[in-house]
Amino acid sequence: MPRVAKLLPIPRRFDAKGIQRYGFHGLSYAYLMEELTRLGDPAAKTGRVILAHLGNGASLAAVRDGQSIDTSMGFTPTAGLVMSTRSGDLDPGLAPYLARTEQMTTPQFYKMVNHESGLLGISETSSDMRDLLALEASDVRAAEAVALFCYQAKKWIGSFAAALGGLEALVFAGGIGENCPAIRSRICEGLGFLGIELNKSRNAKNEAVISMNTCRTAVRVIRTDEELMIARSVLRSCPAVNAK
């Protein structure tokens, strides 16, 4: 990513120690970009793409002309979009506040934001989006967890579209992104100003392209394959293995 996207606004001496925004889900995003190329989408090489890996861990990446320019995760996978049990972005002041008011230790805080927060923390019921969708009509906690997930994903798409200067393709992947039409629909609702409009029938069937034919932004569903990407990376980096 460009340096401006990697910098953390903390004292500069920490940057020299490698403390910066890295982002994660790189294997998934590399696979998705290769698939976009294979499918013949020109945005893969000369366009503006947002990749949304939405699953137990969730993040988004912005790609311009085949190069990543930003990602929602940061120094650790805890940052960014709210996830199944991870909090996503939080006000740093929350840590000392809870230490003072709840006597919460650093290990306890780390456990909370990684394993007890996110969809699970808000719903107090489940970290599984399928469970929450089934419960949302009767449980306001589940409904709020689903609403927050969709709201934050929509905000990240909007901010990345601004950073990219527009958008030609939006790709959904991951367990939620690939298999949950309701969530894709709620995330894309109101994004017509970005040229996004879903075809309800295609979306309901989890088809490969779920946007209307008349839209200027293609919305795709691609089943990511991180394991295959690992194998491809090994073959490309090991001439001896590749020769066999």
C-alpha positions in Angstrom: 0.0 0.0 0.0 1.1 3.6 -0.4 2.9 4.9 2.7 0.1 7.3 3.6 -2.2 4.3 4.0 0.3 2.5 6.2 1.2 5.3 8.6 -0.2 5.3 12.2 -0.6 8.7 13.7 1.5 7.9 16.8 5.1 9.1 17.6 7.3 8.7 14.5 9.9 6.5 16.4 7.5 3.6 16.4 7.3 3.6 12.6 11.0 2.8 12.4 10.2 -0.3 14.5 7.7 -1.6 12.0 4.6 -0.5 13.8 2.2 0.5 11.0 -1.0 -0.6 9.3 -0.4 -3.9 7.5 -3.9 -5.4 6.7 -4.7 -9.0 6.4 -6.7 -11.4 4.1 -3.9 -10.9 1.5 -4.2 -14.4 0.2 -7.9 -14.0 -0.3 -7.5 -10.7 -2.1 -4.7 -12.0 -4.3 -7.0 -14.9 -5.4 -9.9 -12.6 -6.0 -7.9 -10.3 -8.2 -6.6 -13.3 -10.2 -10.2 -14.5 -10.6 -11.2 -11.0 -11.8 -8.5 -11.2 -14.4 -9.5 -14.7 -15.5 -13.1 -13.6 -15.9 -12.0 -10.8 -18.2 -13.1 -7.9 -16.0 -11.0 -4.9 -17.2 -11.2 -3.3 -13.7 -8.7 -6.0 -12.5 -5.9 -4.3 -14.3 -7.0 -0.8 -15.2 -9.9 0.1 -12.9 -11.1 0.7 -9.4 -12.1 -2.3 -7.3 -13.4 -2.8 -3.8 -13.0 -6.4 -2.4 -15.2 -7.3 0.6 -14.0 -10.5 2.4 -16.9 -10.9 4.8 -16.8 -13.9 7.1 -15.8 -14.8 10.6 -13.0 -12.4 10.1 -14.1 -9.5 7.9 -12.2 -6.8 6.0 -12.3 -4.7 2.8 -9.6 -3.7 0.4 -9.4 -0.9 -2.2 -7.5 -1.7 -5.4 -6.6 0.7 -8.2 -5.1 -0.6 -11.5 -4.2 -3.9 -9.8 -2.5 -2.4 -6.8 -3.8 -2.3 -3.3 -4.1 1.2 -2.0 -5.8 0.6 1.4 -7.4 -2.0 3.6 -9.7 -1.9 6.6 -7.6 -4.0 8.9 -4.6 -2.4 10.5 -1.6 -3.4 12.7 -3.6 -6.5 13.8 -6.7 -8.3 12.5 -8.7 -6.7 15.3 -9.0 -3.4 13.5 -11.5 -2.2 10.9 -15.0 -3.6 10.3 -16.9 -5.3 13.2 -16.5 -9.1 12.9 -18.0 -12.2 14.4 -16.1 -11.9 17.7 -13.6 -9.1 17.0 -14.6 -5.5 17.8 -13.1 -3.7 14.8 -12.1 -0.1 15.3 -12.4 1.3 18.8 -11.6 4.6 20.5 -8.2 4.0 22.1 -9.5 5.8 25.2 -11.7 2.8 25.9 -8.8 0.7 27.2 -7.7 3.1 30.0 -11.4 3.8 30.8 -12.2 0.2 31.3 -9.0 -0.3 33.3 -10.1 2.5 35.6 -13.8 1.6 35.9 -13.8 -2.2 35.6 -10.2 -2.9 36.7 -9.8 -4.6 33.3 -6.2 -5.8 32.7 -4.5 -5.7 29.3 -4.9 -9.5 28.8 -8.6 -9.2 29.7 -9.1 -6.3 27.2 -7.3 -8.3 24.5 -9.5 -11.3 25.1 -12.6 -9.1 25.1 -11.9 -7.3 21.8 -10.8 -10.5 20.0 -13.1 -13.2 21.3 -16.1 -11.6 23.1 -17.0 -8.6 21.0 -18.3 -8.0 17.5 -21.6 -9.7 16.5 -21.3 -12.0 19.6 -20.8 -9.1 22.0 -23.6 -7.0 20.6 -26.2 -9.8 20.3 -25.2 -11.7 23.4 -26.4 -14.7 21.5 -24.3 -15.8 18.6 -21.4 -14.8 16.4 -23.0 -16.6 13.4 -24.7 -14.3 11.0 -27.2 -17.1 10.1 -28.4 -17.3 13.7 -28.7 -13.5 14.0 -30.8 -13.2 10.8 -33.1 -15.9 12.1 -33.5 -14.1 15.4 -33.6 -10.5 14.4 -37.4 -10.3 14.1 -37.8 -11.3 17.7 -34.6 -10.1 19.4 -33.5 -6.5 19.2 -30.0 -7.4 20.1 -29.6 -9.7 17.1 -31.2 -7.0 14.9 -28.7 -4.4 16.1 -25.8 -6.7 15.5 -26.9 -7.3 11.9 -27.6 -3.6 11.3 -24.2 -2.5 12.7 -22.4 -5.0 10.5 -24.1 -3.8 7.3 -23.8 -0.1 8.3 -20.1 -0.4 8.9 -19.5 -2.3 5.6 -21.4 0.4 3.7 -19.3 3.1 5.3 -16.0 1.3 4.4 -17.3 1.0 0.8 -18.1 4.6 0.7 -14.7 5.7 2.1 -12.8 3.4 -0.2 -14.7 4.7 -3.2 -13.7 8.2 -2.2 -10.0 7.1 -1.9 -10.2 5.4 -5.3 -11.9 8.3 -7.0 -14.8 6.1 -8.2 -15.6 2.5 -8.6 -16.0 -0.1 -11.4 -16.3 -3.3 -9.5 -17.4 -4.5 -6.0 -16.6 -8.1 -5.1 -18.2 -10.1 -2.2 -16.3 -13.1 -0.8 -16.0 -15.0 2.4 -18.7 -17.1 4.2 -21.1 -14.2 4.6 -20.2 -12.4 1.4 -20.6 -15.5 -0.7 -23.7 -17.0 0.9 -25.9 -14.3 2.4 -28.1 -12.4 -0.1 -29.8 -10.4 2.6 -26.6 -9.0 3.9 -25.3 -8.1 0.4 -28.6 -6.4 -0.3 -28.6 -4.3 2.9 -25.0 -3.3 2.4 -25.6 -2.2 -1.2 -28.9 -0.4 -0.4 -28.5 3.3 -1.0 -25.2 3.0 -3.0 -26.8 4.0 -6.2 -24.7 7.1 -6.3 -21.7 4.7 -6.8 -23.5 3.0 -9.7 -24.5 0.0 -7.6 -27.9 -1.6 -8.0 -28.5 -5.3 -7.4 -30.6 -7.6 -9.4 -32.8 -9.2 -6.7 -33.2 -12.5 -8.5 -29.5 -12.9 -9.2 -28.6 -11.9 -5.7 -31.1 -14.4 -4.2 -29.4 -17.2 -6.2 -25.8 -16.2 -5.2 -25.0 -15.8 -8.9 -21.6 -14.7 -10.1 -22.8 -11.3 -11.1 -25.6 -9.9 -9.0 -25.8 -6.3 -10.3 -28.2 -5.0 -12.9 -26.9 -5.1 -16.5 -27.4 -1.4 -16.8 -25.2 -0.5 -13.7 -21.9 1.2 -14.3 -20.4 -0.8 -11.3 -20.4 -4.6 -11.5 -21.1 -6.3 -8.3 -19.7 -9.9 -8.2 -19.8 -12.9 -5.9 -16.5 -14.9 -6.0 -15.8 -17.9 -3.9 -12.4 -17.2 -2.5 -9.8 -20.0 -2.1 -6.9 -19.1 0.2 -5.6 -22.7 0.2 -5.3 -22.7 -3.6 -3.6 -19.3 -3.4 -1.0 -20.8 -1.0 -0.3 -23.6 -3.4 0.1 -21.2 -6.3 2.4 -19.0 -4.3 4.6 -22.0 -3.4 4.8 -23.1 -7.0 5.7 -19.6 -8.2 8.4 -19.1 -5.6 10.1 -22.6 -5.8 11.5 -23.3 -9.2 12.4 -26.9 -8.2 8.9 -27.7 -7.2 7.5 -26.0 -10.3 9.8 -28.0 -12.5 8.3 -31.3 -11.2 
